[in-house]
Amino acid sequence: MMTTLLTVEGYKPVLVTDGQDGLAAAQVLRPALITLDLSLPTMDGTQVLDRLDGVVEDRLPVVIVSAYTDQLTPSQRARVSAIVTKPFEIDTLLSCISTALGRA
């Protein structure tokens, strides 16, 4: 659903379905922004967040989109640009993404 929504809004999302693939994609693709669910196979979103800055040169904005935001530590919360708790309003997600990208 998010991939379709973001495509309609003019973004070019790349869907990955597990944490390891997400880190690899971030390293190769160097995206402008990452939306990150915390409930992922192989490596969960908190592990991805903890390792992200070590595998990508530039500090990428991260928007957490998850029902499990209570798993985030204070330092992880400080690292992300925004936290959107599922279920969410589409306008809220789009606003957080726009702000994280500096388009507010």
C-alpha positions as CSV (number, residue, x, y, z in Angstrom):
1,M,0.0,0.0,0.0
2,M,2.7,2.5,0.9
3,T,4.6,1.8,-2.3
4,T,1.6,2.6,-4.4
5,L,0.7,5.7,-2.3
6,L,4.3,7.1,-2.6
7,T,4.4,6.4,-6.3
8,V,1.2,8.2,-6.9
9,E,2.6,11.1,-4.9
10,G,5.6,11.3,-7.2
11,Y,8.2,9.4,-5.2
12,K,10.2,6.5,-6.5
13,P,10.0,4.0,-3.7
14,V,12.0,0.8,-3.6
15,L,10.4,-2.0,-1.6
16,V,12.6,-4.4,0.4
17,T,11.1,-6.9,2.8
18,D,13.8,-7.6,5.3
19,G,16.3,-5.8,7.3
20,Q,19.5,-7.2,5.7
21,D,18.2,-6.4,2.2
22,G,17.2,-2.9,3.4
23,L,20.8,-2.2,4.7
24,A,22.2,-3.5,1.4
25,A,19.8,-1.4,-0.7
26,A,20.6,1.7,1.4
27,Q,24.3,1.2,0.8
28,V,23.9,0.7,-3.0
29,L,21.0,3.0,-3.8
30,R,21.8,5.9,-1.3
31,P,18.1,6.9,-1.1
32,A,17.0,10.4,-0.2
33,L,14.9,8.9,2.7
34,I,14.1,5.6,4.4
35,T,10.7,4.6,5.7
36,L,11.4,1.8,8.2
37,D,9.1,-0.7,9.8
38,L,10.4,-2.2,13.1
39,S,8.8,-5.6,12.5
40,L,11.1,-7.2,9.8
41,P,12.5,-10.6,9.2
42,T,16.2,-11.5,9.5
43,M,17.1,-8.2,11.1
44,D,14.4,-6.1,12.7
45,G,14.1,-2.3,12.2
46,T,15.8,-1.4,15.4
47,Q,18.9,-3.4,14.3
48,V,18.7,-1.7,10.9
49,L,18.6,1.7,12.5
50,D,21.5,0.9,14.8
51,R,23.7,-0.2,11.8
52,L,22.5,2.3,9.2
53,D,25.0,5.0,9.9
54,G,27.9,2.5,9.8
55,V,27.1,1.3,6.2
56,V,26.0,4.5,4.6
57,E,28.3,7.5,4.3
58,D,25.7,10.3,4.5
59,R,23.2,10.4,7.4
60,L,19.9,9.5,5.8
61,P,16.6,10.8,7.1
62,V,14.6,7.9,8.5
63,V,10.8,7.9,9.1
64,I,9.7,5.0,11.3
65,V,6.3,3.6,10.2
66,S,5.4,0.8,12.7
67,A,2.9,-0.4,15.2
68,Y,5.8,-1.3,17.6
69,T,7.3,2.1,18.2
70,D,7.5,1.4,22.0
71,Q,10.6,-0.8,21.1
72,L,12.7,2.3,20.3
73,T,15.3,3.4,22.7
74,P,15.7,7.2,23.5
75,S,18.8,7.3,21.3
76,Q,17.0,5.6,18.4
77,R,14.1,8.1,18.8
78,A,16.7,10.9,18.6
79,R,18.2,9.4,15.4
80,V,15.0,9.4,13.3
81,S,13.3,12.3,11.5
82,A,9.8,11.2,12.5
83,I,7.8,8.3,14.0
84,V,4.4,7.4,12.5
85,T,2.5,4.8,14.4
86,K,0.3,2.3,12.6
87,P,-2.5,2.6,11.8
88,F,-1.8,6.1,10.4
89,E,-3.4,8.8,8.4
90,I,-2.0,9.1,4.9
91,D,-1.7,12.9,5.3
92,T,0.4,12.4,8.4
93,L,2.8,10.1,6.6
94,L,3.2,12.4,3.6
95,S,3.7,15.4,5.9
96,C,6.5,13.6,7.8
97,I,8.2,12.5,4.6
98,S,8.0,16.0,3.2
99,T,9.4,17.5,6.3
100,A,12.2,14.9,6.6
101,L,13.2,15.7,3.0
102,G,13.2,19.5,3.7
103,R,10.2,20.2,1.5
104,A,7.9,21.5,4.2
